[in-house]
Amino acid sequence: MIKQVADPKEFKRKALQWASGFDVCCYLDSNNFSDPYSKFDTLIAAGVKADILAGAGTAFDQLEQFRNQHPGWMAGFLTYDLKNEVENLTSENPDHLNFPGLYFFVPEYLIIIKGSEVEILADDAQRDFEDIERQEIYADEQIPVADIQTRFTRQEYIAAVEKIQEHINRGDIYVTNFCQEFFAENAVIDPKAVFSKLNEVSPNPFASFFKLNDNYVLCATPERFLAKRGDKLISQPIKGTAKRGITEEEDQEIIRELRNHAKELQENVMIVDLVRNDLTHSAKPGTVKTEELFGVYSFQHVHQMISTVVCELRGDISAVQAIKNTFPMGSMTGAPKISAMQLMEKYERSRRGVYSGALGYFSPDGDFDFNVVIRTLLYNSKNNYLSFHAGSAITYHADAEKEYEECLLKAQAILEVLGQ
């Protein structure tokens, strides 16, 4: 069923409220960013016809089998720790969130919004449309989360960066993404209200709200991990971050500095090379190419340097295999990829879990689109544990103090939403 709505923004708010009443739901919002590869403005999946939950070991094989059994719409997430299945790695750091390694579900209800057009796929779409329209939106009461803690003090973070740079000097790695956790215990929040505020404060093209019973992903990410459109794969790694200026003149000057910043350019090109290499495992020979290098895009709080790498998918590689062949994404690991992941397991103090994993959907035409889970709050409402990570790229030329400040810049929107 397809309907026209007078106020798409209001309908999205009502639909999110309606969907969040289910035990499992997924809300994906492009926030009207212009993107040649997006298929819709918003996708909402709710209720479970069938699902799969798996941990590292045979998770990708199980997902492949599940996808073959259910070739229609599916939504879900993959955690960073599936690296242990892709490579001979381990995750020993503490995990207080307890998300599964991966989770996907076939929805009972699917809503696709494009402009003012709403399409509902369900057994009784008219009834569901009316249920959504009847939703009353109340002003969200946001309780500030008082006691946000960190796993690293500023000095501990700087000391760790300097040790990582010793590895770079020895040639163990060239670049890595070093992440730190911010967290709150005994945190009581309204996940939908927090997500709505985060999406308002920091609208981004791959925003998502995912509820899996007691576990919530509240995501305001600007980054695409991997998409499939026909026989084309698209990856858009982000490497290079700068704050927004107060005036238009200052903003333009910061953009110019970012475009010409040796360290940021070096980071970006190293990860582009890594992504190009990852895509060769799925590509027809000779088809891997960089569509855009060093593109600078502006968001609410930051400017980001984004490159676009594409290839033609080989006919013998399935959608799930294509994801596995590039997972985890190079922008969140480093180069060489395995060595960087091993070292970060040693220097980081908490398990990443869903953070720096991927969240998205498979569609009936065989396509898919997954984001990179960054700028994201993770919440376990059973044990009231709230967590978000921030990371920055460490290279030979990195300034440890500035990398710490970059982490705080990336966490700014979340801290603002939490009343910090």
C-alpha positions in Angstrom: 0.0 0.0 0.0 1.3 3.5 -0.9 0.0 6.7 0.7 0.9 10.4 0.5 1.4 12.2 3.8 1.3 15.9 4.3 4.1 16.1 6.8 6.8 13.4 6.3 8.8 14.5 9.3 5.9 14.2 11.6 4.9 10.8 10.1 8.5 9.6 10.7 8.3 10.6 14.4 5.0 8.8 14.8 6.3 5.7 12.9 9.4 5.5 15.1 7.2 5.7 18.2 5.0 3.0 16.9 7.9 0.7 15.9 9.7 1.2 19.2 6.8 -0.5 20.9 7.8 -3.8 19.4 10.5 -6.1 21.0 12.6 -5.8 17.8 12.7 -2.9 15.4 15.1 -1.1 13.1 14.8 2.5 12.0 17.1 3.8 9.3 17.1 7.6 8.4 19.1 9.3 5.7 18.1 12.7 7.1 17.6 13.9 3.5 21.3 13.9 2.7 21.8 13.8 -1.1 23.3 10.4 -2.0 23.3 8.7 -5.4 23.3 5.3 -3.8 20.4 5.7 -1.4 17.1 3.9 -2.2 14.9 5.8 0.3 14.7 8.5 2.9 13.7 6.3 5.7 13.2 2.5 6.2 11.4 1.1 9.3 11.2 -2.6 10.1 9.3 -3.9 13.1 8.1 -7.3 14.5 9.8 -10.6 13.8 8.7 -13.2 11.3 12.1 -15.0 11.5 15.5 -14.1 12.9 19.0 -15.3 13.5 21.4 -14.7 16.4 25.0 -15.9 16.2 28.4 -15.4 17.8 31.8 -15.4 16.2 32.7 -18.9 14.9 30.3 -19.7 12.1 28.2 -16.5 12.1 28.8 -15.6 8.5 27.9 -19.2 7.3 24.8 -19.1 9.4 23.8 -15.7 8.0 24.5 -17.0 4.4 22.1 -19.9 5.1 19.5 -17.7 6.7 19.7 -15.2 3.8 19.2 -18.0 1.3 16.1 -19.1 3.2 14.7 -15.5 3.4 15.6 -13.6 0.2 13.3 -10.7 1.0 13.7 -7.7 3.3 16.0 -8.2 6.3 17.6 -5.8 8.8 20.3 -6.4 11.4 23.8 -5.7 12.6 27.3 -7.2 12.7 29.6 -6.6 15.7 33.3 -5.7 15.3 34.2 -8.9 17.2 33.3 -11.0 14.2 36.9 -10.2 13.2 37.7 -13.3 15.3 35.9 -15.4 12.7 37.3 -13.6 9.7 40.9 -13.8 11.0 42.7 -15.7 13.8 42.0 -13.1 16.5 40.5 -12.9 20.0 38.5 -10.4 22.1 39.6 -10.4 25.7 38.5 -7.0 26.9 35.5 -6.6 29.1 32.0 -6.4 27.6 29.2 -4.9 29.7 26.6 -4.6 26.9 26.1 -8.3 25.9 25.0 -7.8 22.3 25.2 -11.0 20.1 27.9 -11.3 17.5 25.3 -10.7 14.8 21.5 -10.4 14.7 19.2 -10.2 11.7 15.4 -10.4 11.4 12.8 -10.7 8.7 10.2 -8.0 9.7 6.4 -8.4 10.0 6.0 -4.8 9.1 8.1 -2.8 6.6 7.7 1.0 5.9 9.6 2.8 3.2 9.4 6.6 3.1 10.5 8.6 0.0 9.7 12.3 0.1 6.0 12.5 1.0 5.3 8.9 -0.2 4.9 6.1 2.3 4.8 2.5 1.3 3.8 -0.1 3.9 4.4 -3.8 3.4 2.3 -5.8 5.9 -0.7 -8.1 6.1 -3.1 -5.2 6.9 -1.2 -2.1 5.7 -4.2 0.2 5.9 -4.8 -0.7 9.6 -1.1 -0.2 10.4 -1.1 3.2 8.6 -4.0 4.3 10.7 -2.4 3.0 13.9 0.7 5.1 13.1 -1.3 8.2 12.3 -3.1 7.9 15.6 0.1 8.0 17.6 0.3 11.0 19.9 3.7 12.6 20.2 4.5 14.0 23.6 7.4 16.2 24.5 10.3 13.9 25.4 11.5 14.3 29.0 15.2 13.8 28.9 17.0 12.9 32.2 20.6 13.9 31.9 23.0 11.1 32.6 25.2 12.5 35.3 28.2 10.2 35.8 29.9 9.7 32.4 33.3 8.0 33.0 36.2 7.1 30.7 38.5 4.1 30.5 41.5 6.4 29.9 42.5 9.6 31.6 43.9 12.2 29.2 47.5 11.3 30.2 46.8 7.5 29.9 45.5 8.0 26.4 48.5 10.1 25.4 50.9 7.5 26.9 49.1 4.7 25.0 49.3 6.7 21.7 53.0 7.2 22.2 53.5 3.4 22.7 51.4 2.7 19.6 53.7 5.1 17.7 56.7 3.0 18.8 55.1 0.1 16.9 54.7 2.4 13.9 58.4 3.4 14.1 59.3 -0.3 14.2 57.3 -1.0 11.1 54.7 -3.2 12.8 51.8 -1.1 11.4 51.4 2.1 9.4 48.2 3.4 10.8 45.6 2.3 13.3 42.3 3.4 14.8 42.7 3.6 18.6 39.4 3.8 20.4 38.3 4.7 24.0 35.1 4.0 25.8 32.9 6.6 27.6 30.3 4.9 29.8 27.8 5.3 32.6 26.6 2.6 35.0 23.1 2.7 36.6 22.0 4.9 33.7 18.2 5.1 33.2 17.2 6.6 29.8 14.4 6.6 27.3 16.2 5.2 24.3 13.7 6.6 21.7 13.9 10.1 23.3 17.7 10.0 23.4 17.9 8.9 19.7 15.4 11.5 18.6 17.4 14.2 20.3 20.7 12.8 18.9 19.2 12.8 15.4 18.1 16.3 15.9 21.4 17.6 17.3 23.5 15.6 14.9 21.6 14.6 11.7 23.6 12.2 9.6 23.0 10.2 6.5 23.2 6.7 8.2 21.3 7.4 11.4 19.7 4.4 13.0 17.7 3.2 15.9 17.8 -0.5 16.6 16.0 -2.3 19.4 16.7 -5.9 20.2 14.7 -6.6 23.4 16.8 -5.0 26.1 19.6 -3.9 23.8 19.6 -0.6 21.9 21.7 1.0 19.2 21.3 4.8 18.9 23.4 5.8 16.0 24.2 9.1 14.3 26.9 7.9 11.9 28.0 9.7 8.7 29.8 6.7 7.3 28.8 4.0 4.8 30.7 0.7 5.2 29.5 -1.2 2.1 26.6 -1.1 -0.3 25.6 -3.3 -3.2 23.7 -1.9 -6.1 23.2 -4.4 -8.9 26.6 -5.9 -9.5 28.4 -2.8 -8.1 29.9 -2.6 -4.6 30.5 0.8 -3.0 32.6 1.5 0.1 33.0 5.1 1.5 35.7 5.2 4.2 36.0 8.3 6.3 39.5 9.4 7.4 40.1 13.1 8.2 38.1 15.1 10.7 37.9 18.8 11.5 35.7 21.0 13.7 33.1 23.3 12.2 33.8 27.1 12.2 31.8 29.7 13.9 31.5 31.9 10.8 31.3 31.0 7.1 34.8 32.4 6.5 36.2 30.4 9.3 34.4 27.3 8.1 35.8 27.6 4.6 39.3 28.2 6.0 39.0 25.0 8.1 37.9 23.1 5.0 40.9 24.4 3.0 43.2 23.3 5.9 41.6 19.8 5.9 42.0 19.4 2.2 45.7 20.2 2.5 46.6 18.6 5.8 49.4 16.1 5.2 48.5 13.8 8.1 44.8 13.6 7.2 45.5 13.0 3.5 48.0 10.3 4.5 45.4 8.6 6.7 42.8 8.7 4.0 44.9 7.4 1.2 46.3 4.5 3.4 42.7 3.4 4.2 41.6 3.8 0.6 44.4 1.4 -0.4 43.3 -1.0 2.3 39.7 -0.9 1.1 40.8 -1.3 -2.5 42.7 -4.4 -1.4 39.7 -5.7 0.5 37.4 -5.3 -2.5 39.7 -7.3 -4.8 38.6 -10.4 -2.9 35.1 -9.9 -4.4 35.7 -8.0 -7.6 35.9 -8.8 -11.2 39.6 -8.4 -12.1 40.5 -4.8 -13.0 37.3 -3.2 -11.8 38.4 -1.8 -8.5 38.6 2.0 -8.7 38.4 5.1 -6.6 35.4 7.2 -7.7 36.3 10.1 -5.4 39.4 10.8 -3.3 39.6 13.3 -0.5 36.0 14.6 -0.8 35.2 17.0 2.1 31.6 16.9 3.4 30.2 19.1 6.1 27.9 17.8 9.0 26.5 19.5 12.0 29.6 19.3 14.3 32.4 18.3 11.9 33.8 18.3 8.4 34.8 14.8 7.2 37.1 13.7 4.4 35.3 10.8 2.6 36.6 8.8 -0.3 34.5 6.4 -2.5 35.9 3.1 -3.7 33.9 0.8 -6.0 34.1 -2.4 -8.0 32.1 -4.9 -10.0 31.0 -7.9 -8.0 32.1 -11.3 -9.3 29.2 -13.6 -10.2 30.4 -16.4 -7.8 30.5 -14.1 -4.7 27.3 -13.8 -2.7 26.2 -10.7 -0.9 27.1 -12.2 2.5 30.5 -13.2 1.2 31.1 -9.7 -0.1 30.5 -8.3 3.3 32.7 -10.9 5.0 35.5 -10.2 2.5 35.7 -6.6 3.6 34.9 -7.0 7.3 35.7 -5.2 9.6 35.9 -2.0 7.7 39.4 -0.6 7.1 38.5 2.9 8.4 38.1 1.3 11.9 41.0 -1.1 11.8 44.2 0.2 10.2 47.0 -1.2 8.1 48.2 -3.8 7.9 44.7 -4.8 9.0 45.4 -7.9 11.1 48.4 -6.4 12.9 46.5 -3.3 13.7 43.5 -5.3 15.1 45.9 -7.4 17.2 47.6 -4.3 18.7 44.3 -2.5 19.4 43.1 -5.5 21.3 46.2 -5.0 23.5 45.9 -1.2 24.0 42.2 -0.7 24.2 40.4 -1.4 27.5 36.9 -2.4 26.5 35.3 -4.6 23.9 34.0 -2.7 20.9 31.0 -4.9 20.2 28.5 -3.2 18.0 30.7 -0.1 17.9 32.8 -0.1 14.7 30.6 -3.0 13.4 27.9 -2.4 10.8 24.1 -2.0 10.8 21.8 -2.0 7.8 19.6 -4.1 5.5 19.3 -6.6 2.7 16.5 -5.9 0.1 14.6 -8.4 -2.1 16.5 -7.3 -5.3 19.7 -8.7 -3.8 21.1 -5.3 -2.8 22.2 -4.2 0.6 23.5 -1.1 2.5 25.4 -1.1 5.8 26.8 1.8 7.8 29.8 2.0 10.1 28.6 2.1 13.7 30.3 5.3 15.0 29.0 8.4 16.8 26.7 5.8 18.6 25.2 5.2 22.0 24.8 1.6 23.0 22.5 0.8 25.9 21.5 -2.3 27.8 18.3 -1.5 29.6 18.4 -4.7 31.7 21.7 -3.8 33.5 21.4 0.0 32.8 24.8 0.2 31.2 25.3 3.0 28.7 28.4 3.1 26.4 29.8 5.1 23.5 33.3 4.9 22.0 35.3 7.5 20.1 38.5 6.8 18.1 41.1 8.5 16.0 43.7 7.4 13.5 47.2 7.1 14.9 50.1 7.5 12.4 53.8 8.4 12.6 52.9 12.1 12.4 50.0 12.0 14.8 50.0 14.4 17.8 48.7 12.5 20.8 47.2 15.6 22.4 45.3 16.5 19.2 44.1 12.9 18.8 42.6 13.1 22.3 40.9 16.3 21.4 39.5 14.7 18.2 37.9 11.9 20.3 36.2 14.6 22.4 35.1 16.4 19.2 33.5 13.2 17.9 31.8 12.6 21.2 30.5 16.2 21.4 27.0 15.5 20.0 26.4 12.5 22.3 27.7 14.4 25.4 25.4 17.3 24.5 22.4 15.0 24.2 23.2 13.4 27.6 23.3 16.8 29.2 27.1 16.9 29.7 
